[in-house]
Amino acid sequence: MSESPLPKRFYKTVTLEEGPGGVSILLDGRVVRTPARAELCVPGKALAEAILGEWDAQKETIDPAAMPITKRANTALDRVRGREVEVVRELVEYGEADLLCYRAESPEDLVQLQCTHWDPVLAWMKSNIGADFKTQKGVSHIAQPEQSLALVSGAFAAFDAFELTPLHTMTTLTGSALLALALARGHLDADQVWDAAHVDEDWQITKWGEDAEAKARRAIRRSELDMDTAFLALVRS
């Protein structure tokens, strides 16, 4: 089945309009609407200007794949706003079985790599948030202290829909709510999160190499993480 053709660009001008609810993006004077028909109104001019840039950069057709900031704003408005409590609950569920808490039994070089990348994050969680997460070797489930999970829940609950949107994506991408929270709090940057999330994969690559298909998938994941980080920075600008 052939793909649907991209819609033609139907507007001439893209402008912004500031109001009490935020900054709206307008096409030929009309407010852009999300897929769920909400007004595309975002917090802060920096984010709005980035979205304006994406719409203005479209040529004869409109390519949604070339509009990642707009996509995330739509998600925040249509799928996260009004569901913040549920989204936080999903993040905490990742924390209950967080990547950082399940360690390899061998070989020793992989064990040491996991300790190098993961132990400082857990130590930061304990000293800065008060959440003490347990670790164990193997993949059998380990129950985390309820107090630790409650503290993580409270930390995520402090974020609004536009912050939770990229943090949720980061969490599903890395398998770690704790890495996403550490980035949100400024303890880690995108490179450090990426390296920590791919300790096992990187170790395997050093042993057996990487095929072209896996490399392409990895590049897409890295692009998503970088865009989530950029979106979070724009929201906070």
N, C-alpha and C positions, 0 to 999 in steps of 0.2 A: 504494500500500500504506500503510495507516495505521500510525502509530508504536505500539510496544508501550506499554501503560499503565505508569506508574511504580509500583514496588512500594510496598505499604503500610508505614507505620512499624510495626514489630513489637516494639519495645522501649519501656520506660518510662524507664530511667535510663542515663546515660552517665558512666562513671567512669574513673579512671586507676589503674594499678598499676605501681609502680616495681620493677624487678628488675635483676639483674646485666647483662642485655643491653640495657637501655634502659627506656623507659616504654611500656606497653601500653595500648590503648584497649579498654574493656570495655563491652558492652551487656548490661544486666541481669546483670552479673557474669561474662559470657563474653567472651573475647578476640575482637575483630573480626579477620576474616581477609581477606586480599587476594584479588583474582580468581584468583591462582595458589595460593591456600590457605595462604599464609605468614601467620604471626601479624603483625598490625599493631603492631609494636614499633619505636619511633623513638628516636633519640638526643636526649635533652634534654626538659625539661618544657615549655619554651616552644612547641616544635613540637607536642608531644602536646596541650597545652591548646588550640592553634588547631584541631587536628583534632577534639577533643572539642566545641568550639564549633560546628563544622560539623554534626556528627551531632546535637547537641542542638537545633540550629535547625530541623531537619526537622519538618514538621507531620504531616499525615495520611499523606503519601507521602514517599518518599525520592527526591530529585532529584540525581543524580550531577553534573549541570552546576553545581549550587550548592555543590559541595564540591571546589574546585580544589586545596586543600592536601592533602586526602585522596588525590586523584588522583595528585599528584606523589609522595606517600609510597608509594603502591602501585607506581608506576613504579620508584622507587628500589629497592624490595624485590624486585619480580618481574622487572625487565628490566635493572637496572644492577648490583645486588649480585652478585658472582661473575663479572661481565663487565667489571670496571673497566678491565682492560688493553685490551680490544677497544673500549670506549667512548673511551678516551684516543686510541687509534689513529684512530678516526673523527674526533675533534676535530683531530688533527694533519693529517689529509687535507684538512680545510677550510682549515687554515693554509697548505697547499701552494698553494692557489689563492685566497687570502684577498681579500675585497672591497677592502681598503685598498691592495692592491698594483696594481690595474688602474685607470688614470687615463684620463680623457677627453682627447682631443686638442684639442677645441674644444667650445663657445665659451669665451672667456676667463673669463667670470664663473663658469661651472661648474668650470673648472679650478681657479680660486682657492678656491672653496668646498671642493672636495675637499682641497686642500692645507691649508686652515685647520682642517678637522675631522680629517683623517687623519694628517698629518705629525707632530703632537705625540704621537699614540699610537705610531707607529713609533719615534719618538725615545725614548719612555719604554721601549718594549720593548728597545731597544738598551742604554740606560743602566742599567736595573734588572734585566733578565733576561739581557742579553748577546746577545740574538737580533737579528741584523741582517737585516731583510727588504728585498728589492729591489723596486723599482716600475718600471712601464713604461706607456707609452701604448698604448691598444688592449686587445684581449681575447686576443691570442695568449699561450699559456702561457709563463710565465717560471719557471725552476727556482730554488727557494730553497736557500740553503746548508744542507747536511745538519746542520751544527752548530747552526744556528738552529732547525731543526725538532726536533732532539734536546732543545734547551733548553726549547722549548715543551712537548714531551712530558713532560719531567721536572717542569715547573711544574704541569701538569694531573694528573700522577700523584700529586701530594701531596694531592689532594682525595679524600674518601671518596665512597661511592655516593650519599649524600644531597646532597652538594655537586655532584657531576658531573651529576646529573639536571637541575637547572635550567640549568646551564652548557651542557649539550648542546642543550637546547631553545633557549636564547638564540643559540647558534651557528647552528643551522638557521634560526632566525627572521631573523637579521641577515645571514647569509652570511659571518660573520667570527668565527673563533676568537680572534683577537687582541682584539677588542672585549670578548668574554666574559671573557677572561683579565684584561684591564685592570679590568673591573668586579669580578671575584673578588678581585683584589689591592687594591681600594680606590682605584685611580687614577681611575676614572670612575664616575659614578652612572647611574641608569637614563635620566634625561633626556639626558645626554651620549651614551650608547650609542645611544639612539633617534635623536637628531639626526645622529650620524655614519653610522648605517646607512641613513638616508633622505635623504642629500644629493641624490642624483640625482632621487629621486621628488619631494622638496620643490621642487627647481629646476623640474621639469616642471610642477608645480602652479602655480607663480608665473607660468608662461608661458601655460598652457592651461586652468587651472582643474581642478576635481575633481568627478566625478559622484557621485551618492548611493551607488551600489553600491560604488565604490572607497573612498569615505569610511567606509562601514560595515566593509569588510574591514580597513581601516587601524585602526579603533577596536578591533577584535578582536585584532589583532596587538599593539597597544599594551597592551591588558589582559593578554595573555599575558606580555609582557615584565615588566610591573609585578608580576604574580603570581610569576614566577620569581625576581625580585629579593626579594620579600617572603619566599618560601620559603627562599631562601639565608640571609637574615638570621635567620629562625627557627631554622634548623639550627645557626647559629653562636651563638645566644643562650645 
